[in-house]
Amino acid sequence: MLRFAPRLAVAFCLAAAMTVLPIRPDLAPGLILAGLAWSVVPLWRAWEGANGSALRPAIVWAAVTMAIASLSQVAALSETCESGRPFAGQLTYLSTLSGFAALISVLNARTPGGGAWAILMALLVVVFLVPWLESSGLARETNGWDRLRLTAPWTIFYGLVVIAGVTNFAPTRFGSAAFVLAVGFVIEYLGLTRLDWSHEVRGKLWSAVPLCWASAAWVADVESLRNSPTAPGLGRLWAWFRNHWGVVWALRVQDRFNRTAESARWPIRLTWHGVVNASGAWSDPIEVPAAATATLAGLLRRFATTEVIQDATGVET
């Protein structure tokens, strides 16, 4: 019970923020800020878990997202909701862009090249700041409100990035966390495009988005605790990779493995859900050739160290 006490406390805090945000938006930023501050715990666990893998740059971007989101709620405490909280809104937008970078970093989380790709994500953030330069938001009299808008073609670009980042994890263990992130991105999109909404309503949205970021971090942390139902070996290694790198890389690795299996005439194939017979039928037990596990481990050496891959198989040595 003590193990889950921090998670229960954060869940209560975030649930309280969700409850009071529509009716007492002046109280919500403090509660959300507390939830974001506690997100350092799942972030640190994710950082430790990514040791020896190419996922660490994505964790760095996730930490930047939480840090900027926390600053947005500090700013929200000093702005009234009736004013629309424009400064908090600008910081929330920056945290959204960092969230983009975190998700898209995974799409090339490999070696070599993963680190350079993560740095290129900074260019993604810069590109999405171009609408600020196109606006008159730098003028003091606008109070920054002209920055809090997004029009075509930026809205299309925004949607494509969200789809690419979120759907990559939708069918994995972290699908629920991806859904919460998607809700946050949609709320941010509405705040930037529904210019006919009142300042008060949009001011509430700038707190709802960071609330989603904090919630997603803790949902992912809880999902990471679930024990794999797969027996140690090839199936567990595959599930580990599929869940952490998502659809894009998993399907590519699956295709390469199955081509090797066909050439070697192994009686197994990899599907999204695990190992099956070459005929596609499930059977229990399935005999997995020793070379099959070694082949998958070899394919994954671009993504993690040998020690990490060995640990992911769950086989004691």
C-alpha positions as CSV (number, residue, x, y, z in Angstrom):
1,M,0.0,0.0,0.0
2,L,2.9,2.4,0.8
3,R,4.2,1.8,-2.6
4,F,1.1,3.2,-4.2
5,A,0.6,6.0,-1.7
6,P,2.4,8.7,-3.7
7,R,0.4,7.8,-6.8
8,L,-2.9,7.9,-4.9
9,A,-2.0,11.3,-3.5
10,V,-1.1,12.7,-6.9
11,A,-4.3,11.1,-8.4
12,F,-6.3,12.9,-5.7
13,C,-4.6,16.2,-6.4
14,L,-5.1,16.0,-10.2
15,A,-8.7,14.9,-9.7
16,A,-9.3,17.8,-7.5
17,A,-7.8,20.1,-10.1
18,M,-10.0,18.7,-12.7
19,T,-13.1,19.2,-10.5
20,V,-12.4,22.8,-9.5
21,L,-11.1,24.1,-12.8
22,P,-14.5,24.7,-14.4
23,I,-16.0,26.4,-11.2
24,R,-13.0,27.9,-9.4
25,P,-10.2,28.4,-12.0
26,D,-8.3,30.5,-9.5
27,L,-7.6,27.4,-7.4
28,A,-6.7,25.0,-10.2
29,P,-3.2,26.2,-11.1
30,G,-1.9,25.5,-7.6
31,L,-3.2,21.9,-7.7
32,I,-1.9,21.4,-11.2
33,L,1.5,22.8,-10.2
34,A,1.7,20.3,-7.4
35,G,0.9,17.4,-9.8
36,L,3.5,18.7,-12.2
37,A,6.1,18.9,-9.5
38,W,5.5,15.3,-8.5
39,S,5.9,14.3,-12.1
40,V,9.6,14.4,-11.5
41,V,9.1,10.9,-9.9
42,P,7.8,9.1,-13.0
43,L,10.2,11.1,-15.2
44,W,13.1,9.9,-13.1
45,R,11.9,6.3,-13.3
46,A,11.6,6.7,-17.0
47,W,15.1,8.1,-17.2
48,E,16.5,5.2,-15.2
49,G,14.5,2.7,-17.3
50,A,15.9,4.2,-20.5
51,N,19.5,3.7,-19.4
52,G,21.4,2.0,-22.1
53,S,18.8,2.7,-24.8
54,A,18.2,5.4,-27.4
55,L,15.1,6.7,-25.7
56,R,16.8,9.1,-23.3
57,P,16.6,12.2,-25.6
58,A,12.8,11.7,-25.6
59,I,12.8,11.7,-21.8
60,V,14.8,14.9,-21.8
61,W,12.2,16.6,-24.0
62,A,9.4,15.2,-21.8
63,A,11.2,16.8,-18.8
64,V,11.4,20.1,-20.6
65,T,7.6,19.8,-21.3
66,M,6.9,19.4,-17.6
67,A,9.2,22.2,-16.6
68,I,7.6,24.7,-19.0
69,A,4.1,23.5,-18.1
70,S,5.0,24.2,-14.4
71,L,6.1,27.7,-15.3
72,S,2.8,28.2,-17.1
73,Q,0.9,27.5,-13.9
74,V,3.1,29.8,-11.9
75,A,2.2,32.5,-14.4
76,A,-1.5,31.5,-14.1
77,L,-1.4,32.1,-10.4
78,S,-0.5,35.8,-11.1
79,E,-3.1,36.3,-13.9
80,T,-6.9,36.4,-13.5
81,C,-8.9,33.9,-15.5
82,E,-11.0,36.8,-16.8
83,S,-7.9,38.2,-18.5
84,G,-7.4,35.0,-20.4
85,R,-4.0,34.4,-18.8
86,P,-2.1,35.2,-22.0
87,F,1.4,34.7,-20.6
88,A,0.4,31.4,-19.1
89,G,-1.1,30.5,-22.6
90,Q,2.2,31.3,-24.3
91,L,4.1,29.1,-21.9
92,T,1.5,26.3,-22.4
93,Y,2.0,26.5,-26.1
94,L,5.8,26.1,-25.6
95,S,5.2,23.1,-23.4
96,T,3.0,21.6,-26.2
97,L,5.8,22.0,-28.7
98,S,8.2,20.3,-26.3
99,G,5.7,17.5,-26.1
100,F,5.8,17.2,-29.9
101,A,9.5,16.9,-29.7
102,A,9.4,14.2,-27.1
103,L,7.0,12.0,-29.1
104,I,8.6,12.6,-32.5
105,S,12.1,11.9,-31.0
106,V,11.0,8.2,-30.6
107,L,10.5,7.9,-34.3
108,N,14.3,7.8,-34.8
109,A,15.4,6.6,-31.3
110,R,18.3,4.5,-32.5
111,T,22.1,4.5,-32.9
112,P,23.7,6.0,-34.7
113,G,21.6,9.1,-35.4
114,G,19.2,9.2,-32.5
115,G,21.0,12.0,-30.7
116,A,21.2,14.2,-33.9
117,W,17.5,13.5,-34.5
118,A,16.6,14.7,-31.0
119,I,18.5,17.9,-31.6
120,L,16.6,18.4,-34.9
121,M,13.5,18.4,-32.8
122,A,14.6,21.8,-31.7
123,L,14.0,22.9,-35.3
124,L,10.5,21.5,-35.0
125,V,9.9,23.8,-32.1
126,V,11.4,26.8,-33.9
127,V,9.2,26.1,-36.9
128,F,6.0,26.2,-34.8
129,L,7.2,29.5,-33.4
130,V,7.0,31.1,-36.8
131,P,3.3,32.1,-36.3
132,W,4.5,34.2,-33.4
133,L,6.7,36.2,-35.7
134,E,3.9,36.5,-38.2
135,S,1.6,38.1,-35.6
136,S,1.7,41.5,-34.0
137,G,2.1,39.7,-30.6
138,L,5.4,41.4,-30.1
139,A,3.6,44.7,-29.6
140,R,3.1,45.5,-26.0
141,E,-0.4,46.7,-26.4
142,T,-1.7,43.3,-27.6
143,N,-0.6,41.7,-24.3
144,G,0.6,38.7,-26.4
145,W,-2.9,37.6,-27.4
146,D,-2.0,37.7,-31.1
147,R,0.5,34.9,-30.4
148,L,-2.3,32.6,-29.1
149,R,-3.7,31.7,-32.4
150,L,-3.0,29.1,-35.1
151,T,-4.3,29.3,-38.7
152,A,-3.8,27.2,-41.8
153,P,-1.5,25.7,-42.9
154,W,-0.1,25.5,-39.3
155,T,-3.3,23.8,-38.1
156,I,-2.8,21.1,-40.6
157,F,0.9,20.6,-39.6
158,Y,-0.2,20.6,-36.0
159,G,-2.7,17.8,-36.7
160,L,-0.2,15.7,-38.6
161,V,2.4,15.9,-35.8
162,V,-0.2,14.9,-33.2
163,I,-1.4,12.0,-35.3
164,A,2.1,10.7,-35.9
165,G,3.2,11.0,-32.3
166,V,0.1,9.7,-30.5
167,T,-0.9,6.8,-32.8
168,N,2.7,5.5,-32.6
169,F,1.8,4.5,-29.0
170,A,-1.9,4.0,-29.2
171,P,-1.9,0.2,-29.5
172,T,0.9,-0.3,-27.0
173,R,0.9,-0.8,-23.2
174,F,1.0,3.0,-23.0
175,G,-2.1,3.6,-25.0
176,S,-4.0,5.1,-22.2
177,A,-1.3,7.7,-21.6
178,A,-1.2,8.4,-25.3
179,F,-5.0,9.1,-25.2
180,V,-4.5,11.5,-22.3
181,L,-1.8,13.3,-24.3
182,A,-4.2,13.4,-27.3
183,V,-6.8,15.1,-25.1
184,G,-4.2,17.7,-24.1
185,F,-3.2,18.4,-27.7
186,V,-6.9,18.8,-28.7
187,I,-7.6,21.2,-25.9
188,E,-4.5,23.2,-26.9
189,Y,-5.7,23.2,-30.5
190,L,-9.1,24.5,-29.5
191,G,-7.5,27.3,-27.4
192,L,-5.5,28.4,-30.4
193,T,-8.2,28.2,-33.1
194,R,-11.5,29.0,-31.3
195,L,-10.8,32.8,-31.3
196,D,-14.5,33.5,-30.8
197,W,-14.4,31.9,-27.3
198,S,-14.2,34.3,-24.4
199,H,-10.9,35.1,-22.6
200,E,-12.2,33.4,-19.5
201,V,-12.8,30.1,-21.3
202,R,-9.5,30.1,-23.1
203,G,-7.8,31.0,-19.8
204,K,-9.1,27.8,-18.3
205,L,-7.8,25.8,-21.2
206,W,-4.2,27.0,-20.5
207,S,-4.5,25.1,-17.2
208,A,-6.3,22.1,-18.7
209,V,-3.4,21.3,-21.0
210,P,-0.7,21.1,-18.3
211,L,-3.2,19.0,-16.3
212,C,-3.2,16.5,-19.1
213,W,0.6,16.4,-19.2
214,A,0.8,15.6,-15.5
215,S,-2.0,13.0,-15.8
216,A,-0.3,11.3,-18.8
217,A,3.0,11.1,-16.9
218,W,1.4,9.3,-14.0
219,V,-0.9,7.1,-16.2
220,A,2.3,6.0,-18.1
221,D,4.0,5.3,-14.7
222,V,1.2,3.1,-13.6
223,E,1.1,1.3,-16.9
224,S,4.8,0.6,-16.7
225,L,4.2,-1.4,-13.5
226,R,2.1,-4.0,-15.1
227,N,3.8,-7.3,-15.3
228,S,4.3,-8.8,-18.7
229,P,2.0,-11.9,-19.2
230,T,4.6,-13.2,-21.7
231,A,7.0,-15.9,-20.7
232,P,10.7,-15.0,-20.7
233,G,12.4,-15.2,-24.0
234,L,11.5,-14.0,-27.5
235,G,8.0,-13.0,-26.7
236,R,8.9,-10.8,-23.7
237,L,11.7,-9.1,-25.6
238,W,9.3,-8.4,-28.5
239,A,6.7,-7.0,-26.1
240,W,9.3,-4.8,-24.4
241,F,10.5,-3.3,-27.7
242,R,7.0,-2.9,-29.1
243,N,5.7,-1.1,-26.1
244,H,8.6,1.4,-25.7
245,W,9.3,2.2,-29.4
246,G,5.8,2.1,-30.7
247,V,4.2,1.1,-34.0
248,V,6.6,2.6,-36.5
249,W,9.8,0.8,-35.4
250,A,8.0,-2.3,-34.2
251,L,6.4,-3.0,-37.6
252,R,9.8,-2.5,-39.4
253,V,11.6,-4.9,-37.0
254,Q,8.7,-7.4,-37.2
255,D,9.0,-7.4,-41.0
256,R,12.7,-8.0,-41.0
257,F,12.4,-10.8,-38.4
258,N,9.7,-12.6,-40.3
259,R,11.7,-12.4,-43.5
260,T,14.6,-14.0,-41.7
261,A,12.3,-16.6,-40.1
262,E,10.9,-17.5,-43.5
263,S,14.4,-17.9,-45.1
264,A,15.6,-20.0,-42.2
265,R,12.4,-22.1,-42.2
266,W,11.6,-21.5,-38.6
267,P,8.2,-22.7,-37.5
268,I,7.3,-19.3,-35.9
269,R,6.4,-15.8,-36.9
270,L,6.1,-12.5,-35.1
271,T,2.7,-10.8,-35.0
272,W,1.8,-7.6,-33.1
273,H,0.5,-9.6,-30.2
274,G,3.4,-12.0,-30.0
275,V,4.8,-15.3,-31.4
276,V,2.6,-17.6,-33.4
277,N,3.2,-20.7,-35.6
278,A,4.3,-20.1,-39.1
279,S,0.8,-21.0,-40.2
280,G,-0.5,-18.0,-38.2
281,A,-2.3,-20.2,-35.7
282,W,-1.8,-19.9,-32.0
283,S,-0.7,-23.0,-30.1
284,D,0.6,-23.7,-26.6
285,P,3.4,-24.3,-26.3
286,I,5.2,-22.8,-29.2
287,E,8.8,-24.1,-29.8
288,V,11.0,-21.1,-30.4
289,P,14.4,-21.8,-32.0
290,A,17.3,-20.5,-30.0
291,A,18.6,-18.6,-33.1
292,A,15.3,-16.7,-33.3
293,T,15.8,-14.9,-30.0
294,A,19.4,-14.2,-30.9
295,T,18.2,-12.8,-34.3
296,L,15.7,-10.4,-32.7
297,A,18.3,-9.3,-30.2
298,G,20.7,-8.6,-33.0
299,L,18.0,-6.4,-34.8
300,L,17.5,-4.5,-31.6
301,R,21.2,-3.6,-30.9
302,R,20.6,-0.3,-32.8
303,F,18.1,0.7,-30.1
304,A,19.7,-0.5,-26.9
305,T,22.8,-2.1,-25.4
306,T,23.3,-5.8,-25.2
307,E,22.9,-5.7,-21.4
308,V,19.5,-4.0,-21.7
309,I,18.3,-6.4,-24.4
310,Q,19.4,-9.4,-22.3
311,D,17.5,-8.0,-19.3
312,A,14.4,-7.4,-21.4
313,T,14.2,-11.1,-22.4
314,G,13.7,-12.0,-18.8
315,V,16.0,-15.0,-19.1
316,E,18.4,-15.5,-16.2
317,T,22.0,-16.0,-17.2
